[in-house]
């Protein structure tokens, strides 16, 4: 991983905002602890409940939406 990517991950981890990052296939590839607290989840829940979570926050197949919680 290059310096810029490492820096961006550190910034996202340290911010007071919740972050959820998806790849182009709408699969979760990154989230921070703030997002977990906002959603009342544990990190293990993210991947085991991925489809339900994405539906809850209105990210479904082919539909890009920005959600502010």
C-alpha positions in Angstrom: 0.0 0.0 0.0 1.4 3.4 -0.9 1.8 6.4 1.4 -1.3 8.2 0.1 -3.6 5.1 0.7 -2.2 4.6 4.1 -2.8 8.3 5.0 -6.4 8.2 3.7 -7.2 5.1 5.7 -5.7 6.7 8.8 -7.8 9.9 8.3 -11.0 7.9 7.8 -10.3 5.8 10.9 -9.7 8.9 13.0 -12.6 11.0 11.8 -15.8 11.5 13.8 -17.9 10.5 10.7 -19.0 7.0 9.9 -17.5 5.6 6.6 -18.6 2.7 4.5 -16.7 2.1 1.3 -18.0 -0.2 -1.4 -16.3 -1.5 -4.6 -18.0 -1.1 -8.0 -19.8 -4.4 -7.4 -21.5 -2.9 -4.3 -19.5 -5.1 -1.9 -18.2 -3.7 1.3 -14.5 -3.3 1.3 -13.9 -0.8 4.2 -15.7 0.7 7.2 -14.7 2.5 10.3 -15.5 2.1 14.0 -17.8 5.2 14.0 -19.9 3.5 11.3 -20.3 0.4 13.5 -21.4 2.5 16.5 -23.8 4.5 14.4 -25.4 1.3 13.0 -25.2 -0.6 16.3 -23.1 -3.3 14.7 -20.0 -5.3 15.4 -17.4 -5.8 12.7 -18.3 -9.5 12.4 -21.9 -8.4 11.6 -20.9 -6.3 8.6 -20.1 -9.2 6.3 -22.6 -11.7 7.7 -25.4 -9.2 7.3 -24.0 -7.3 4.3 -27.1 -7.5 2.0 -29.5 -6.6 4.8 -27.3 -3.7 5.8 -27.0 -2.3 2.3 -30.8 -2.6 1.9 -31.2 -0.7 5.2 -29.1 2.2 4.1 -30.7 2.1 0.6 -27.8 0.8 -1.4 -29.2 -1.8 -3.7 -28.3 -3.2 -7.1 -27.8 -0.5 -9.6 -29.0 2.3 -7.4 -26.4 4.8 -6.1 -27.7 7.0 -3.2 -26.0 9.1 -0.6 -27.3 8.5 2.8 -26.7 10.8 5.8 -27.4 9.3 9.1 
